[in-house]
């Protein structure tokens, strides 16, 4: 058996380094673009939140961001704080900021799809931290279906955590993806919204209303 020449080994090692470095740069670029995108979305959300205190705020990913939410529910302004592409841990700082500066009347959390797509190993801890960051009434949505994505175990985590707080859990696991295989189509998104609106209205009947819409 012939031994590889030293220069051959060096070339192979160099190529391996280049490929690894390129992949690292690609991943870093991807997360850099996501961070920049999230920052721009945060600015838009902050601008919306200045309009009211005691609003109903939806925290989530692109399923939330793309949803056609009503302007108000139970007389409270609705704010869409969905961040496209966000995983659960990326919502925690946003929730902390909103709770501090613009405490909602009711918060809605609909997160986890991107965690499931990325096979997150820290989803349970991240989701718990997200819920703990919320003050006041909370409505939680389970993850909608996505082609080739295992969401069952993630939804099990969601259903098991909320019993520790007064949280209303809404099952959205029956909503199927549209043509892109990830997000609900128009009809599915409409169902998603209606399911949550019904749960929010139930919460409104429990807690004393506080007017949030500014004249």
C-alpha positions in Angstrom: 0.0 0.0 0.0 1.5 3.4 -1.1 1.8 6.2 1.4 0.4 9.5 0.4 3.0 12.1 -0.3 3.3 14.9 2.3 2.3 17.5 -0.3 -0.9 15.6 -1.1 -1.9 15.5 2.5 -1.2 19.2 2.8 -3.3 20.0 -0.2 -6.2 17.9 1.1 -5.9 19.5 4.5 -5.9 23.0 2.9 -9.0 22.2 0.9 -10.8 20.9 3.9 -9.9 24.1 5.8 -11.2 26.3 2.9 -14.5 24.3 2.7 -15.0 24.5 6.5 -14.1 28.2 6.6 -16.5 28.9 3.7 -19.3 27.0 5.5 -18.6 28.9 8.7 -18.8 32.2 6.9 -22.0 31.2 5.2 -23.6 30.3 8.5 -22.4 33.5 10.1 -23.7 35.5 7.2 -27.1 33.8 7.5 -27.4 34.7 11.1 -26.1 38.2 10.5 -28.8 38.8 7.9 -31.4 37.4 10.3 -30.2 39.6 13.1 -30.3 42.7 10.8 -33.8 41.7 9.6 -35.0 41.2 13.2 -33.6 44.6 14.2 -35.6 46.3 11.5 -38.8 44.5 12.5 -38.2 45.4 16.1 -38.1 49.1 15.1 -41.4 48.8 13.4 -43.0 47.0 16.4 -41.6 49.7 18.8 -43.2 52.4 16.6 -46.6 50.5 16.8 -46.4 50.1 20.6 -46.1 53.8 21.2 -49.7 54.1 20.1 -51.1 52.4 23.1 -50.6 50.8 26.5 -52.8 47.9 27.5 -53.0 46.5 24.0 -53.3 42.9 22.9 -49.8 41.9 21.6 -49.1 38.9 19.4 -45.5 37.6 19.8 -44.4 35.0 17.2 -42.6 34.2 14.0 -43.6 34.6 10.3 -46.9 32.8 10.9 -47.8 35.6 13.2 -46.1 38.4 11.2 -48.0 37.4 8.1 -51.4 37.0 9.8 -54.2 39.4 9.1 -55.1 40.3 12.7 -58.1 42.4 13.6 -57.5 46.1 14.5 -58.9 45.5 17.9 -60.4 42.8 20.1 -62.6 43.5 23.1 -62.0 47.2 22.6 -58.2 46.8 22.9 -55.8 47.7 20.1 -54.1 44.7 18.6 -50.3 44.9 17.9 -48.6 42.4 15.6 -45.1 41.8 17.1 -44.3 38.8 14.9 -40.6 38.5 13.8 -40.1 36.7 10.6 -37.5 33.9 10.9 -37.3 34.2 14.7 -36.7 31.3 16.9 -38.1 31.3 20.5 -35.0 32.6 22.2 -35.0 35.6 19.9 -38.4 36.7 21.2 -37.4 36.8 24.9 -35.7 40.3 24.8 -38.6 41.7 22.8 -41.1 40.4 25.4 -39.0 41.8 28.3 -38.9 45.2 26.6 -42.6 45.3 25.9 -43.5 44.2 29.4 -41.3 47.0 30.8 -42.4 49.9 28.6 -45.9 48.9 27.2 -47.5 46.3 29.4 -50.2 44.5 27.4 -53.7 43.7 28.5 -53.3 40.2 27.0 -50.2 38.7 25.4 -50.3 36.0 22.7 -47.3 33.7 22.1 -47.2 31.7 18.9 -43.6 30.5 18.6 -41.7 27.3 17.8 -42.0 26.6 14.1 -38.5 27.7 13.4 -37.2 25.8 16.4 -38.8 22.7 15.0 -37.3 23.3 11.6 -33.9 23.7 13.1 -34.3 20.7 15.4 -33.6 22.9 18.4 -32.3 21.0 21.5 -33.0 24.0 23.8 -36.6 24.6 22.9 -38.0 23.5 26.2 -35.7 25.9 28.2 -36.2 28.7 25.7 -40.0 28.4 25.7 -40.1 28.3 29.5 -38.0 31.5 29.6 -40.3 33.1 27.1 -43.4 32.4 29.1 -41.7 33.5 32.3 -41.0 36.9 30.7 -44.7 37.5 30.2 -46.7 39.4 32.8 -50.5 39.2 32.9 -53.0 37.1 31.0 -51.5 34.9 28.3 -52.8 32.9 25.3 -50.5 30.4 23.8 -50.8 28.8 20.3 -49.3 25.4 19.4 -47.3 25.0 16.2 -49.0 24.6 12.9 -48.0 21.7 10.6 -45.1 22.0 8.1 -44.0 19.6 5.4 -41.1 17.4 6.6 -41.0 19.0 10.0 -41.6 17.1 13.2 -43.7 19.3 15.4 -45.4 16.8 17.6 -42.7 16.7 20.3 -42.5 20.5 20.3 -46.2 20.9 20.7 -46.1 18.4 23.6 -43.6 20.7 25.3 -45.9 23.6 24.7 -48.9 21.8 26.2 -47.0 20.6 29.2 -45.4 23.9 30.3 -48.4 26.3 30.5 -50.2 24.5 33.4 -47.7 26.2 35.7 -49.3 29.6 35.0 -52.8 30.8 34.2 -52.5 30.3 30.5 -55.0 29.5 27.8 -53.5 27.1 25.2 -55.0 27.0 21.7 -54.4 23.9 19.6 -53.3 25.0 16.1 -51.8 21.7 15.1 -54.6 20.8 12.7 -53.7 23.7 10.4 -51.8 22.5 7.4 -49.2 24.3 5.4 -49.9 26.0 2.0 -47.9 25.6 -1.2 -44.6 26.6 0.4 -44.8 23.7 2.8 -44.1 25.9 5.8 -46.7 28.6 6.3 -50.5 28.2 6.3 -52.3 29.3 3.2 -54.8 32.2 3.3 -57.6 30.0 4.6 -55.4 28.3 7.2 -54.1 31.6 8.4 -57.7 32.9 8.8 -58.6 29.8 10.9 -55.4 30.4 12.9 -56.5 34.0 13.7 -60.1 33.0 14.5 -59.0 30.3 16.9 -56.9 32.8 18.8 -59.5 35.6 18.7 -62.0 33.2 20.4 -59.5 32.4 23.1 -58.7 36.0 23.7 -62.4 37.0 24.0 -62.7 34.3 26.7 -59.8 35.9 28.5 -61.4 39.3 28.1 -64.5 38.1 29.9 -62.3 37.0 32.9 -60.1 40.0 33.4 -61.3 43.6 34.0 -61.1 45.5 30.8 -58.8 48.5 30.4 -59.3 50.7 27.4 -56.2 50.8 25.2 -57.2 52.5 22.0 -56.1 56.2 22.0 -58.4 58.8 20.4 
